[in-house]
Amino acid sequence: MLVRDPSTQVPLAANGEWKARTQYWTRRLRDGDVVEAQAPSAGAIAIPPSVQPVSFVCCATCLKQAACETVGRCAAQ
């Protein structure tokens, strides 16, 4: 089955991807379209500091703050 990310419309990678637990992904889990994997142990993968996730901050003029926080970018743009 081809499962697309709802925000980018890009199909999921064959070897899997980490996604936030949203209603969309919870439904995909329930329907059996995707499977939940366990995170690797802390020492198994070293993430370089240059690739560490950065928290998202909405712009001051954003009218759709909740939508922006869900997709991780300004929904008004």
N, C-alpha and C positions, 0 to 999 in steps of 0.2 A: 504494500500500500504506500502511496506517495502522500506524505504529510508535510504541509507547508507551515512555516511560521506565519501567524496571522498579521504581524506587523510589517514583515518584509516580503511576504509571499514567496520566499526562497525555500525550496525543499530542504528538509533536515538532512544533515550529513549521514551517510550510511553507517558510520561508526559511532554515531550519537552526538548529542549536544546537551549542554546544561541549560535548562530553562527555569524561569521563575514559576512558582506554583500559582497559576492563575486559573480562573474558571475554565478557560479554553483548554489548558493542558490537563486539568482535572477531568474534564469530559473525555479527552483523548485517552487518558489512562483508563477510565471507566469503560469506554467502548472497546478497549484492547488495541487501539491504533498505535499506541506507543507503550513502552515499558519503562519502569522506574529503575534506575541503577543506583548503586551505592557510590558515594564519593571515595576516591582513592585515599589511602592513609596520608597523613600530613607529610611524611618524609618521602613518599613515593614520587611526588612531582615537585620540582623546585620552580617556582614562578619568579622570573627576574623582576626586579623592582620597576623596570620600565613598562611592564605589562600588568601591573596591579590595577584592579578596578578602581575607578574614581566615582565618588557619589555624584548623583545628578542633582542639579539645582535648577529650579524653574526660573525663567526670566521674570522680571518684575511686571511686565506688561501682559503676561500670559493669561488668557481667559479660560483655558482648559487645563488647569494645573493637574488634576487627577489623571487626565489622559496623557499629559507629558510625563508624569512619574511612571505610568504603566509602560510606555514605550521607551523611556530613557532619552527622549529628545523633545524639543518644543513641537507640539502638535499644531501650533499656529503657523508654522513655516512650511 
